[in-house]
């Protein structure tokens, strides 16, 4: 009875641990438990928040999101398409949508993911303790749960997917024939996986594991020859490769169709290189991109350990590599026993290696993007390791890494909390701008998307939260004049402000507003059409 009560308490603690860590960080930084300070501070966060606002109010952005005049082939959404926006829009419909709502939604998604993980896996007391420990050491997961970025959703999907895969492994291993209810649960998990891939293409790495758990039920009788067994395993292997390949290609086309391209994706460039210059040159480009991305995290900068510098990323990357190499050595040393005991070490190594290689080979090597991307694989691997029965020498590595993670990153958390507090103090002043801008920037749900698009010049920060919900933001990164967009907004007080204003006026724009925040201009093409 005492054991059961302890387990219930630990389950409750695990479910609310994402919230507790954020509250702990805010309390330790003097903000007590004020979640309302978790407002967007960066340009990406502002873009996410404003796109969700548009989906809540109109069902989609009325204007084009994009870069240097680009936009999605289908729809008007930005660089990540529509799939990640929908859960946040649902959250906003249910609970309202304010400046802090996206961070609240991230915390809620992570708590819900932990609840579903408990329901699907029913961890023991020891396993629950490991889950609590490993989540507490996942500082990028905790840090990004405080932001208005979509990483909170990605990490939540990773937790639910891993829990579902563990549930599948248990049932396909111990059950000779799946019941209709179990088969239905497998179908639901498959549909959920397809959605997760639309949110984050690298989740396609979960598909081979999913397929293997399904196909493992197809087996020969014990007396069949080794040759027939070999053919069966080869057939399963080829089937998994075929299914994964088809889903990857189709999903990539679906994702890219609804995304505004920043630059050509690495996958697109690889295919283009192969078609124009041959397979060898395509392979060379692939390898060059892989090693270039690996070099983006300078491991020597770990010694700086400044909370807001490169050092914190190097620290994360070193920990990731140490854990991965320790795990691979553990598998090599105990491979026979691990196969017999059906350990989860193989799956953990697969996801950690897969996300590292896949991300470095196919995505950008920008430092923060790389680390927060491969953190998804670390999270999935850590959950599998929590359920591995025999960790042996891995236990010490996991405990030490978790200890160093928790003790080394408080500066990072403090910097993030301070930044958000500073922004939240300025929002009251910025709010006064909102009514003015709504009068100037006239959005029309029936108009062409370009008429509802704001060409943005200069730094995008929290001030852009006050632009009308539904507008499309086309970021003019190279400062050329976008003559298609109905409006132009220049961030006030930067070196280029006056120059860009004059250039836009010469190109047929008229100044609507010039104040301490923005210079707002309207394309004469649009204004003449409305007169």
CORDALIN-V333262 format. One record per pair of residues at least 12 apart in sequence whose ideal C-beta (glycine too) atoms are under 10 Angstrom apart, sorted by the first residue. I is the first residue (numbers start at 1). J is the second residue. D is the distance in whole Angstrom. If there is no record, write none. Layout:
i={I:I}
j={J:J}
d={D:D}
This chain:
i={3:3:4:6:6:7:7:7:7:7:7:9:9:10:10:10:10:10:10:10:10:10:10:11:11:11:11:11:11:11:11:11:11:12:12:13:13:13:13:13:14:14:14:14:14:14:14:14:14:14:14:14:15:15:15:15:15:15:15:15:15:16:16:16:16:16:17:17:17:17:17:17:17:17:18:18:18:18:18:18:18:18:18:18:18:18:18:18:18:18:18:19:19:19:19:19:19:19:19:19:20:20:20:21:21:21:21:21:21:21:21:21:21:21:21:21:22:22:22:22:22:22:22:22:22:22:22:22:22:23:23:24:24:24:25:25:25:25:25:25:25:25:25:25:26:26:26:26:26:26:28:28:28:28:29:29:29:29:29:29:29:29:29:30:30:30:30:31:31:31:31:31:34:34:34:35:35:35:35:35:36:36:36:36:36:36:36:36:36:37:37:37:37:37:37:37:37:37:37:37:37:37:37:38:38:38:38:38:38:38:38:38:38:38:38:38:38:38:38:38:38:39:39:39:39:39:39:39:39:39:39:39:39:39:39:39:39:39:39:39:40:40:40:40:40:40:40:40:40:40:40:40:40:40:41:41:41:41:41:41:41:41:41:41:41:42:42:42:42:42:42:42:42:43:43:43:43:43:43:43:43:44:44:44:44:44:44:44:44:44:44:45:45:45:45:45:45:45:45:45:45:45:45:46:46:46:46:46:46:46:46:46:47:47:47:47:47:47:47:47:47:47:47:48:48:48:48:48:48:48:48:48:48:49:49:49:49:49:49:49:49:49:49:49:49:49:49:50:50:50:50:50:50:50:50:50:50:50:50:50:50:51:51:51:51:51:51:51:51:51:51:51:51:51:51:52:52:52:52:52:52:52:52:52:52:52:52:52:52:52:52:53:53:53:53:53:53:53:53:53:53:53:53:53:54:54:54:54:54:54:54:54:54:54:54:54:55:55:55:55:55:55:55:55:55:55:55:55:56:56:56:56:56:56:56:56:56:56:56:56:57:57:57:57:57:57:57:57:58:58:58:58:58:58:59:59:59:60:60:60:60:60:60:60:60:60:60:61:61:61:61:61:61:61:61:61:61:61:61:61:61:62:62:62:62:62:62:62:62:62:62:62:62:62:62:62:62:63:63:63:63:63:63:63:63:63:63:63:63:63:63:63:63:63:63:63:63:64:64:64:64:64:64:64:64:64:64:64:64:64:64:64:64:64:64:65:65:65:65:65:65:65:65:65:65:65:65:65:66:66:66:66:66:66:66:66:66:66:66:66:66:66:66:67:67:67:67:67:67:67:67:67:67:67:67:68:68:68:68:68:68:68:68:68:68:68:68:69:69:69:69:69:69:69:69:69:69:69:69:69:69:70:70:70:70:70:70:70:71:71:71:71:71:71:71:71:71:72:72:72:72:72:72:73:73:73:73:73:73:73:74:74:74:74:74:75:75:75:75:75:76:76:76:76:76:76:76:76:77:77:77:77:78:78:78:78:78:78:78:78:79:79:79:79:79:80:80:80:80:80:80:80:80:81:81:81:81:81:81:81:81:81:82:82:82:82:82:83:83:83:83:83:83:83:83:83:83:83:83:84:84:84:84:84:84:84:84:84:85:85:85:86:86:86:86:87:87:87:87:87:87:87:87:87:87:87:87:88:88:88:88:88:88:88:88:88:89:90:91:91:91:91:91:91:92:94:95:97:98:99:99:99:99:99:99:99:99:99:100:100:100:100:101:102:102:102:102:102:102:103:103:103:103:103:103:103:103:104:104:104:105:105:105:105:105:105:106:106:106:106:106:106:106:106:106:106:106:106:106:106:107:107:107:107:108:108:108:109:109:109:109:109:109:109:109:109:110:110:110:110:110:110:110:110:110:110:111:111:112:112:112:113:113:113:113:113:113:113:113:113:113:113:114:114:114:114:114:114:114:115:115:115:116:116:116:116:116:117:117:117:117:117:117:117:117:117:117:117:117:118:118:119:119:120:120:120:120:120:120:120:120:120:120:120:121:121:121:121:121:121:121:121:121:121:122:122:123:123:123:123:123:124:126:126:126:127:127:127:127:127:128:129:130:130:130:130:130:130:130:130:130:130:130:131:131:131:131:131:131:132:133:133:133:133:133:133:133:134:134:134:134:134:134:134:134:134:134:134:134:135:135:135:135:135:135:135:136:136:136:136:137:137:137:137:137:137:137:137:137:137:137:137:137:137:138:138:138:138:138:138:138:138:138:139:139:139:139:139:139:139:139:139:139:139:139:139:140:140:140:140:140:140:140:140:140:140:140:140:140:140:140:140:140:141:141:141:141:141:141:141:141:141:141:141:142:142:142:142:142:142:142:143:143:143:143:143:143:143:143:143:144:144:144:144:146:146:146:146:146:147:147:147:147:148:148:149:150:150:151:151:151:151:151:153:153:153:154:154:154:154:154:154:154:154:154:154:155:155:155:155:155:155:155:156:156:157:157:157:157:157:157:157:157:157:157:158:158:158:158:158:158:158:158:158:158:158:158:158:158:158:158:159:159:159:159:159:160:160:160:160:161:161:161:161:161:161:161:161:161:161:161:161:161:162:162:162:162:162:162:162:162:162:162:162:162:162:162:163:163:163:164:164:164:164:164:164:164:164:164:164:165:165:165:165:165:165:165:165:165:165:165:165:165:166:166:166:166:166:166:166:167:167:167:167:167:168:168:168:168:168:168:168:168:168:168:168:169:169:169:169:169:169:169:169:169:170:170:170:171:171:171:171:171:172:172:172:172:172:172:172:173:173:173:173:174:175:176:177:178:178:183:186:186:186:189:189:189:190:190:190:190:193:193:193:193:193:194:194:194:194:194:197:197:197:197:197:197:197:198:198:198:198:199:200:200:200:201:201:201:201:201:201:201:201:201:201:201:202:202:202:202:202:202:202:202:202:202:203:203:203:203:204:204:204:204:204:204:204:204:205:205:205:205:205:205:205:205:205:205:205:205:206:206:206:206:206:206:207:207:207:207:207:207:207:207:208:208:208:208:208:208:208:209:209:209:209:209:209:209:209:210:210:210:211:211:211:211:211:211:211:211:212:212:212:212:212:213:214:214:214:214:215:215:215:215:215:215:215:215:216:218:218:218:218:219:219:219:220:248:249:249:252:252:252:252:252:256:260:260:260:262:262:262:263:265:265:265:266:266:266:266:266:266:266:266:266:266:267:267:267:267:269:269:269:269:269:270:270:270:270:270:270:270:272:273:273:274:286:286:287:289:289:289:289:289:289:290:290:290:290:290:290:290:290:291:291:291:292:292:293:293:293:293:293:293:293:293:293:293:293:293:294:294:294:294:294:294:294:294:295:295:296:296:296:296:296:296:296:296:296:296:296:296:297:297:297:297:297:297:297:297:297:297:297:297:297:297:297:298:298:298:298:298:298:299:299:299:299:299:299:300:301:301:301:301:301:302:302:302:302:302:302:302:303:305:305:305:305:306:306:306:307:307:307:307:307:307:307:307:307:307:308:308:308:308:308:308:308:309:309:309:310:310:311:311:311:312:312:312:312:312:312:312:312:313:313:313:313:313:313:314:314:315:315:315:315:315:315:316:316:316:316:316:316:316:316:316:316:317:317:317:317:317:318:318:319:319:319:319:319:319:319:319:320:320:320:320:320:320:320:320:320:320:321:321:322:322:322:322:323:323:323:323:323:323:323:323:323:323:323:324:324:324:324:324:324:324:324:324:325:326:326:326:326:326:326:327:327:327:327:327:327:327:327:327:327:327:327:327:327:328:328:328:328:329:329:329:330:330:330:330:330:330:330:330:330:330:330:330:331:331:331:331:331:331:333:333:334:334:334:337:338:338:338:341:341:341:342:342:343:343:343:343:343:343:343:344:344:344:344:344:344:344:344:345:345:345:345:345:345:345:345:346:346:347:347:347:347:347:347:347:348:348:348:348:348:348:348:348:348:348:348:348:349:349:349:350:350:350:350:351:351:351:351:351:351:351:351:351:352:352:352:352:352:352:352:352:352:353:353:354:354:354:354:355:355:355:355:355:355:355:355:355:356:356:356:356:356:357:357:358:358:358:359:359:359:359:359:359:359:360:360:382:382:382:385:385:386:420:422:423:423:423:423:424:426:426:426:427:427:427:427:429:429:429:429:430:430:430:430:430:430:430:431:431:432:432:433:433:433:433:433:433:433:433:433:433:434:434:434:434:434:435:436:436:436:436:436:436:436:437:437:437:437:437:437:437:437:437:437:437:437:438:438:438:438:439:439:439:440:440:440:440:440:440:440:440:441:441:441:441:441:441:441:441:441:441:441:441:442:442:442:442:442:442:442:443:443:443:443:443:443:443:443:444:444:444:444:445:447:447:447:447:448:448:448:448:449:449:449:449:450:450:450:450:450:450:450:450:450:450:451:451:451:451:451:451:451:451:451:451:452:452:452:452:452:452:452:452:453:453:453:453:453:453:453:453:453:453:453:453:454:454:454:454:454:454:454:454:454:454:454:454:454:454:454:455:455:455:455:455:455:455:455:455:455:455:455:455:455:455:455:455:455:455:455:456:456:456:456:456:456:456:456:456:456:456:456:456:457:457:457:457:457:457:457:457:457:457:457:457:457:457:457:457:457:457:457:457:457:458:458:458:458:458:458:458:458:458:458:458:458:458:458:458:459:459:459:460:460:460:460:461:461:463:463:463:463:463:463:464:464:464:464:466:466:467:467:467:467:471:471:471:472:472:472:473:473:474:476:476:476:479:479:479:479:480:481:481:481:481:481:481:481:481:482:482:482:483:483:483:483:483:483:484:484:485:485:485:485:485:485:486:486:486:486:486:486:486:486:487:487:487:487:487:487:487:487:488:488:488:488:488:488:488:488:488:488:488:488:488:488:488:489:489:489:489:489:489:489:490:490:490:490:490:490:490:491:491:491:492:492:492:492:492:492:492:493:493:493:493:497:497:497:498:500:500:501:501:501:504:504:504:504:505:505:507:507:507:508:508:508:508:508:508:508:509:509:509:509:509:509:509:510:510:510:510:512}
j={124:125:125:125:128:118:122:123:124:125:128:125:128:118:123:124:125:126:127:128:129:131:132:114:115:117:118:119:122:123:125:128:131:115:118:114:128:129:131:132:111:114:115:117:118:123:127:128:129:131:132:135:110:111:112:113:114:115:116:117:118:107:110:111:114:115:110:111:114:131:132:135:136:142:106:107:108:109:110:111:112:113:114:135:141:142:145:152:155:156:159:33:35:104:107:108:110:111:114:145:107:111:136:107:110:135:136:138:139:141:142:143:145:146:406:413:35:38:103:104:106:107:110:142:143:145:146:413:417:35:107:136:142:413:142:143:145:146:410:412:413:414:416:417:38:146:413:417:420:421:410:413:414:417:410:413:414:415:416:417:418:420:421:414:417:418:421:417:418:420:421:424:100:421:424:100:103:104:107:146:98:99:100:101:103:104:420:424:427:99:100:103:146:417:418:419:420:421:422:423:424:425:427:99:100:101:102:103:104:106:107:145:146:147:148:416:417:420:421:423:424:98:99:100:101:102:103:147:148:419:420:421:422:423:424:425:426:427:462:465:99:100:102:103:147:148:149:420:423:427:461:462:464:465:147:148:416:419:420:421:422:423:424:461:462:147:148:149:419:423:460:461:462:456:459:460:461:462:464:473:475:78:79:80:147:148:149:150:368:369:460:102:103:147:148:149:150:420:423:460:461:462:465:148:460:461:462:463:464:465:467:473:65:78:79:80:148:149:456:460:464:473:475:78:80:84:85:88:102:147:148:149:150:88:97:98:99:100:101:102:103:148:149:462:464:465:469:65:78:148:460:464:465:466:467:468:469:470:471:472:473:65:76:77:78:80:82:84:85:88:89:469:470:472:473:84:85:86:87:88:89:90:91:92:97:101:102:105:148:150:469:88:89:92:97:98:101:102:465:467:468:469:470:471:76:77:85:89:443:452:468:469:470:471:472:473:77:82:85:86:88:89:90:92:93:97:469:470:85:88:89:90:91:92:93:96:97:101:469:470:89:92:97:443:445:468:469:470:76:443:445:452:469:470:89:445:470:75:76:77:82:85:89:445:449:470:472:75:76:77:78:82:85:449:452:453:469:470:471:472:473:76:443:444:445:446:447:448:449:451:452:453:468:469:470:471:472:76:441:443:447:448:449:450:451:452:453:454:455:470:471:472:473:474:485:486:487:76:77:78:260:448:449:450:452:453:454:455:471:472:473:474:482:484:485:77:78:79:80:259:260:449:453:471:472:473:474:475:78:79:259:260:261:262:453:455:472:473:474:475:476:482:485:79:260:261:262:263:456:473:474:475:476:477:478:261:262:263:455:474:475:476:477:478:479:480:482:260:450:453:455:474:475:476:478:480:481:482:483:484:485:259:260:261:262:263:474:475:259:260:261:449:450:453:472:474:484:256:257:258:259:260:261:253:256:257:258:259:260:261:254:256:257:258:259:257:258:259:260:449:258:260:449:450:452:453:470:472:258:259:260:472:258:259:260:262:472:473:474:475:259:260:261:262:475:150:198:199:200:255:258:259:260:198:199:254:255:256:257:258:259:260:198:199:255:258:259:150:153:195:196:197:198:199:200:254:255:258:259:149:150:151:153:154:157:198:199:200:150:153:199:153:195:198:199:105:106:108:109:112:150:152:153:156:157:195:199:101:102:105:106:109:148:150:152:153:105:105:104:105:106:108:109:153:105:108:108:469:427:148:423:424:427:430:431:462:465:466:148:420:424:427:148:147:148:149:150:152:153:144:145:146:147:148:149:152:420:145:148:152:145:148:150:152:153:156:141:144:145:146:147:148:149:150:151:152:153:154:155:156:145:146:152:156:145:152:156:145:152:153:154:155:156:157:159:160:135:141:142:144:145:152:153:155:156:159:145:156:156:159:160:152:153:155:156:157:158:159:160:161:162:163:131:132:135:156:159:160:163:159:160:163:156:159:160:163:164:131:156:159:160:161:162:163:164:166:167:383:386:131:163:163:167:160:162:163:164:165:166:167:168:170:185:189:162:163:164:165:166:167:170:383:386:387:167:170:163:166:383:386:387:387:386:387:389:383:386:387:388:389:386:386:382:383:385:386:387:388:391:395:398:399:402:159:382:383:385:386:387:386:382:386:398:399:402:403:406:378:379:381:382:383:385:386:398:399:401:402:405:155:159:379:382:383:386:402:402:403:405:406:319:378:382:398:399:400:401:402:403:404:405:406:407:409:155:316:375:378:379:382:402:405:406:312:315:316:319:375:402:405:406:408:409:410:412:413:155:312:313:316:320:368:371:372:373:374:375:376:378:379:405:409:412:154:155:156:158:159:372:375:376:378:379:382:155:405:406:409:412:413:416:312:372:375:409:412:413:415:416:417:368:372:375:416:413:416:417:419:420:372:416:419:420:420:465:372:199:200:200:372:373:375:376:196:199:200:196:199:200:202:203:372:373:375:376:379:200:372:375:376:378:379:380:196:379:192:193:195:196:197:199:200:203:206:376:196:200:202:203:206:351:355:375:376:377:378:379:380:381:382:383:376:379:380:382:383:189:192:193:196:189:192:193:196:203:205:206:209:210:351:376:380:383:206:209:344:347:348:351:379:380:381:382:383:384:386:387:189:383:387:185:186:188:189:190:192:193:206:210:213:189:193:206:209:210:212:213:344:347:351:380:383:384:213:344:347:383:384:386:387:182:185:186:189:213:182:185:186:189:190:209:210:212:213:214:216:209:212:213:216:342:344:347:384:387:213:342:387:183:185:186:213:217:186:212:213:214:215:216:217:213:216:217:342:342:217:217:217:214:217:214:210:213:214:206:210:213:207:210:211:214:206:207:209:210:247:207:247:250:251:254:247:248:250:251:252:254:255:251:254:255:258:255:255:373:376:248:251:252:254:255:256:265:267:358:362:363:354:355:358:359:362:363:373:374:376:377:251:355:376:380:244:245:247:248:251:252:354:358:244:248:350:351:353:354:355:357:358:376:377:380:244:347:350:351:354:380:240:243:244:245:246:247:248:251:237:240:241:243:244:350:354:240:346:347:350:351:354:380:384:240:243:244:236:239:240:241:242:243:244:247:236:237:239:240:347:347:236:239:240:243:232:233:235:236:237:239:240:243:236:232:235:236:239:232:233:236:232:267:267:271:265:267:268:271:362:268:472:474:475:364:475:477:364:362:363:364:285:286:289:290:293:361:362:363:364:365:286:361:362:363:282:285:286:289:362:282:283:285:286:289:361:362:285:285:286:286:361:362:361:360:361:362:363:364:365:356:357:358:359:360:361:362:365:360:361:365:360:365:356:359:360:361:362:363:364:365:366:367:369:370:317:356:357:359:360:361:365:370:360:365:310:313:317:360:364:365:366:367:368:369:370:371:310:313:314:315:316:317:318:320:321:360:365:367:370:371:374:310:311:313:314:317:367:313:314:315:317:318:321:314:313:314:315:317:367:314:315:316:317:318:319:408:315:408:409:411:412:411:412:415:408:409:410:411:412:413:414:415:416:418:411:412:414:415:416:418:419:411:412:415:367:368:408:411:412:367:368:371:408:409:411:412:415:367:368:370:371:372:412:367:371:371:404:405:408:409:412:370:371:372:374:375:378:405:408:409:412:356:367:370:371:374:401:404:378:397:400:401:402:404:405:408:352:355:356:371:374:375:377:378:381:401:352:356:397:400:401:404:348:349:352:378:381:382:385:394:397:398:401:348:349:352:353:356:374:377:378:381:397:393:394:396:397:398:401:345:346:348:349:352:353:381:384:385:388:391:394:397:398:345:349:352:353:393:394:397:343:345:348:349:385:388:390:391:392:393:394:397:343:345:346:348:349:394:392:393:390:392:393:390:388:389:390:388:389:390:388:389:384:385:387:388:389:390:391:381:383:384:385:386:387:388:389:381:384:385:388:389:390:391:394:384:388:380:381:383:384:385:387:388:377:378:380:381:382:383:384:385:386:387:388:394:381:384:385:377:380:381:384:376:377:378:379:380:381:382:383:384:374:377:378:379:380:381:382:384:385:377:381:374:377:380:381:373:374:375:376:377:378:379:380:381:370:373:374:377:378:374:377:373:374:377:371:372:373:374:375:376:377:373:374:398:401:402:397:398:398:462:462:461:462:463:465:462:461:462:463:462:463:465:466:463:466:516:517:461:462:463:464:465:466:517:465:466:466:517:463:465:466:467:513:515:516:517:518:520:465:466:467:468:469:466:466:512:513:515:517:518:520:454:466:467:468:471:487:489:512:513:517:518:520:466:467:468:469:468:512:513:468:487:512:513:518:520:521:522:454:467:468:470:471:486:487:489:512:513:520:522:468:486:487:522:526:527:530:467:468:469:470:471:472:486:487:470:486:526:530:470:486:526:529:530:484:486:526:529:472:484:485:486:472:474:482:483:484:485:486:523:525:526:472:484:485:486:487:523:525:526:529:530:468:470:471:472:485:486:487:526:471:472:473:474:482:484:485:486:487:488:523:526:467:468:471:472:473:474:475:482:485:486:487:488:489:520:521:472:473:474:475:476:480:481:482:483:484:485:486:487:488:489:490:504:509:521:523:473:474:475:476:477:482:485:487:488:489:490:491:518:475:476:477:479:480:481:482:488:489:490:491:494:496:497:499:500:501:503:504:519:521:475:476:479:489:490:491:492:493:494:495:496:497:500:518:519:491:493:494:473:475:489:491:491:517:489:491:492:516:517:518:489:491:517:518:517:518:487:489:518:520:486:487:489:485:486:487:485:489:488:488:490:500:496:499:500:503:503:500:503:504:506:507:508:509:523:504:507:523:504:507:508:509:523:525:523:525:509:521:522:523:525:526:509:522:523:525:526:527:529:530:509:512:520:521:522:523:526:527:500:501:503:504:505:507:509:511:512:518:519:520:521:522:523:512:513:517:518:519:520:521:504:511:514:518:519:520:521:517:518:519:514:515:516:517:518:519:520:516:517:518:519:514:518:519:519:519:521:514:519:521:519:521:522:523:521:524:521:523:524:521:522:523:524:525:527:528:521:522:523:524:525:526:527:522:523:524:527:527}
d={10:7:10:6:9:10:9:9:8:5:7:10:10:9:8:10:6:10:10:4:7:9:7:9:9:10:5:10:9:8:10:7:10:10:9:10:8:10:10:7:10:5:9:8:6:8:10:6:9:6:6:8:10:6:9:9:5:5:10:9:7:10:10:6:8:9:8:8:7:8:6:6:7:9:8:5:9:9:4:5:9:8:7:8:8:7:6:9:9:9:10:10:9:10:5:8:8:6:10:9:10:10:10:9:10:8:7:10:9:9:5:10:8:9:10:9:7:8:8:10:9:6:9:7:10:6:6:9:9:8:9:10:9:9:8:9:10:7:8:10:5:8:8:6:8:8:9:6:9:9:8:8:8:9:9:7:5:10:9:4:7:10:8:10:9:9:9:6:9:9:6:9:9:9:9:6:7:6:8:9:8:8:5:10:9:9:10:7:10:10:7:9:9:7:10:10:5:5:9:8:4:9:10:9:5:9:8:4:7:9:9:9:5:8:8:9:9:6:9:10:8:9:4:5:9:9:8:10:7:10:6:9:10:5:5:10:9:6:7:8:7:9:7:8:8:4:9:9:8:10:9:6:9:6:8:8:8:5:6:10:8:5:9:7:6:8:8:8:9:10:8:8:9:9:7:4:7:10:8:10:8:10:9:10:9:8:6:9:10:10:9:8:9:6:4:6:10:10:10:10:10:9:9:8:6:7:7:9:5:6:9:8:7:6:8:9:9:10:10:7:8:7:8:8:8:8:8:8:6:9:5:6:6:9:9:10:7:10:8:6:10:5:10:10:9:6:10:9:9:10:10:7:7:10:7:9:7:9:7:9:7:6:9:7:6:9:9:9:6:9:9:10:10:9:9:9:6:9:9:4:6:10:9:6:7:8:7:9:9:10:9:10:9:8:6:10:9:10:9:10:9:4:7:10:8:9:9:9:10:10:9:6:5:8:8:10:9:8:5:7:8:4:10:8:9:10:10:9:9:9:5:9:9:5:6:9:5:10:8:10:10:9:9:10:10:9:5:6:10:9:6:10:8:5:9:9:10:6:6:7:8:9:10:10:10:9:10:8:5:6:8:10:9:8:8:9:9:6:7:5:8:7:5:8:6:9:8:10:7:9:4:8:9:9:4:7:7:6:10:8:9:9:5:7:7:4:4:7:10:8:5:2:8:8:8:8:9:5:9:9:7:10:5:7:8:5:10:10:10:4:8:6:10:9:8:6:4:8:10:9:5:10:8:9:5:6:7:9:7:8:9:4:8:9:8:10:8:8:5:7:10:10:10:8:7:7:5:8:10:10:7:5:8:6:9:10:9:10:10:8:7:6:6:6:9:7:8:10:10:10:8:6:10:8:10:8:10:5:9:7:8:10:5:5:8:9:8:10:10:5:9:7:9:8:8:7:10:9:7:5:6:5:8:10:8:5:8:9:9:9:9:10:5:5:9:8:5:9:9:9:9:8:5:10:9:8:10:6:6:7:7:9:10:7:5:9:9:8:10:9:6:6:7:5:10:7:10:8:9:8:9:6:9:7:8:8:6:8:8:4:5:9:9:10:10:5:9:10:9:7:9:9:4:5:9:9:8:8:10:10:4:10:6:8:10:8:5:8:8:10:10:10:9:10:9:7:10:10:7:10:9:10:6:9:9:10:9:8:6:5:9:9:9:8:9:7:10:9:8:4:9:7:8:10:8:10:9:9:10:9:9:8:6:10:9:8:6:10:8:9:8:10:8:8:4:8:9:8:10:9:7:6:6:6:9:8:8:10:10:10:10:9:10:7:8:10:10:7:5:8:7:8:8:8:8:3:7:10:8:8:5:8:7:10:10:9:9:9:6:6:10:8:4:8:9:9:9:8:9:10:6:6:9:7:5:7:10:9:7:9:8:10:9:8:4:8:8:4:5:9:9:8:8:10:8:9:7:9:9:10:10:10:9:8:5:6:8:8:10:5:7:10:7:4:9:9:10:7:10:9:8:8:9:8:9:4:6:9:7:4:9:9:9:9:9:5:9:10:5:6:8:9:9:7:9:10:10:9:10:7:7:9:9:10:10:10:5:6:9:9:8:9:9:9:7:4:8:9:9:9:8:10:10:10:8:7:10:5:9:9:9:8:8:7:5:9:9:9:8:9:4:7:7:6:7:10:9:6:10:10:9:8:8:9:9:9:7:10:8:6:8:10:8:8:9:10:6:3:8:8:4:6:10:9:8:10:7:7:6:7:9:7:10:8:9:7:9:9:10:5:8:8:4:9:7:8:9:9:9:6:10:9:6:6:10:9:4:10:8:9:9:9:9:10:5:10:9:9:9:6:9:9:6:10:10:10:10:9:10:8:10:9:9:10:8:6:6:10:6:10:10:6:8:9:8:6:7:10:7:10:8:10:8:10:10:8:8:8:10:6:9:8:8:10:7:9:8:7:5:9:8:9:9:9:6:9:10:9:7:6:10:6:10:10:10:8:9:8:5:10:6:7:7:10:9:8:9:10:8:9:9:10:9:5:8:9:5:5:10:10:8:10:7:8:10:7:9:7:10:8:8:7:6:6:7:10:5:9:9:10:10:7:10:8:10:10:9:10:8:8:5:9:9:4:7:10:9:10:7:10:8:9:9:4:9:7:8:9:8:10:8:9:7:6:7:10:7:10:7:10:9:9:8:10:7:9:8:7:10:6:9:7:9:8:10:9:8:6:7:10:9:7:10:4:8:10:8:9:6:9:8:8:8:10:9:10:9:9:10:8:8:8:10:9:9:5:7:9:6:6:8:8:10:6:10:8:8:8:9:7:10:8:8:7:10:7:10:9:7:9:9:6:7:10:6:9:9:7:10:8:10:7:8:10:5:9:9:8:7:7:6:9:9:9:9:7:8:6:6:10:6:9:9:8:9:8:9:8:6:5:6:8:8:7:9:7:8:9:10:8:9:7:10:6:5:7:9:9:8:9:10:8:6:10:4:7:10:6:9:8:9:10:10:10:8:9:8:8:7:5:10:10:6:8:10:9:5:8:8:5:8:9:9:10:6:7:8:10:10:10:9:9:10:8:7:5:9:10:6:7:10:7:9:10:6:10:10:10:10:10:10:9:10:9:5:9:7:7:10:8:7:9:7:10:7:10:10:6:9:9:10:8:6:8:10:10:7:9:8:10:9:9:9:9:8:8:9:9:8:6:10:9:7:5:6:8:10:10:9:6:9:9:7:9:8:10:6:9:6:6:8:9:8:9:5:8:9:6:8:8:8:6:8:9:9:8:10:7:10:10:5:4:9:9:8:9:10:8:6:10:7:4:8:9:7:7:3:9:10:10:6:9:9:10:10:5:10:8:9:10:8:10:9:9:9:9:4:7:5:10:9:6:9:8:6:6:10:8:4:9:9:10:10:9:6:7:7:10:6:9:9:6:9:9:10:5:9:7:6:8:7:8:5:9:10:10:4:5:9:8:6:10:10:10:7:10:8:10:7:9:9:9:7:8:3:4:8:7:5:9:10:8:7:9:5:9:10:9:10:10:10:7:10:9:10:10:10:10:9:8:6:8:5:9:5:7:8:5:9:10:9:9:10:8:8:6:8:9:10:5:9:9:7:9:8:10:9:10:10:9:8:6:8:9:10:9:10:10:5:9:7:6:9:7:9:7:8:6:8:8:6:9:9:10:8:7:9:7:10:9:10:7:8:8:8:9:8:6:7:6:9:7:5:7:7:10:9:9:8:9:7:6:9:5:9:9:6:10:6:5:7:9:7:10:8:10:10:7:8:10:9:6:9:8:8:9:10:9:6:10:9:10:9:9:8:7:6:5:9:9:5:7:9:6:10:9:8:8:7:9:8:9:10:8:9:6:7:10:9:9:9:9:5:6:7:9:9:9:4:7:9:5:5:8:9:8:7:5:10:9:8:8:9:10:8:8:10:5:9:10:9:9:10:8:4:8:8:4:5:9:9:7:9:7:9:10:9:9:8:9:8:5:8:9:4:5:10:9:7:8:5:6:10:8:4:9:9:10:8:9:10:6:9:10:7:5:8:6:3:8:9:8:8:9:9:5:7:9:10:10:9:9:8:10:10:5:5:10:9:8:9:8:8:10:9:10:7:9:10:9:8:5:10:9:9:10:7:8:7:9:7:8:10:10:9:9:10:7:6:9:7:5:7:9:6:9:10:8:10:5:9:9:7:9:6:8:10:9:4:8:8:10:9:9:10:7:8:10:10:9:10:6:6:6:9:10:9:9:8:9:8:7:9:9:5:9:10:9:9:9:8:5:6:10:6:10:8:7:7:5:10:6:8:6:8:8:9:7:8:9:9:9:9:9:10:7:10:6:8:5:6:9:9:10:10:9:10:9:8:8:9:9:9:9:9:10:10:6:9:10:9:8:9:9:10:5:6:6:9:9:9:10:9:8:4:9:9:9:5:8:9:9:7:6:6:9:6:9:10:7:4:8:5:8:7:4:6:7:10:10:10:7:9:5:7:6:7:10:10:6:8:5:7:5:9:10:10:8:5:8:5:10:8:4:9:8:4:9:7:5:7:9:9:9:9:9:5:7:5:6:9:9:9:10:8:6:8:8:10:9:5:9:6:10:9:9:7:7:5:7:9:7:8:10:5:9:9:8:9:10:10:9:9:8:6:3:8:9:5:9:6:7:7:9:9:5:9:6:8:7:9:7:8:10:10:7:9:9:5:7:8:8:9:9:8:9:9:7:9:9:9:8:9:8:9:10:9:8:10:8:10:9:7:9:7:8:9:9:6:6:9:5:9:8:10:9:9:9:10:6:7:9:7:8:8:9:10:10:10:6:10:9:10:7:5:8:4:9:9:10:9:8:7:7:6:7:8:10:8:9:10:5:10:9:6:10:10:10:8:8:4:8:7:10:9:9:5:7:6:8:8:10:9:7:4:8:8:8:7:8:8:7:6:6:6:6:10:8:9:10:10:9:9:6:9:8:9:8:5:7:9:5:10:9:7:10:10:9:9:10:10:7:4:7:10:9:4:6:6:6:9:10:9:6:9:6:7:9}
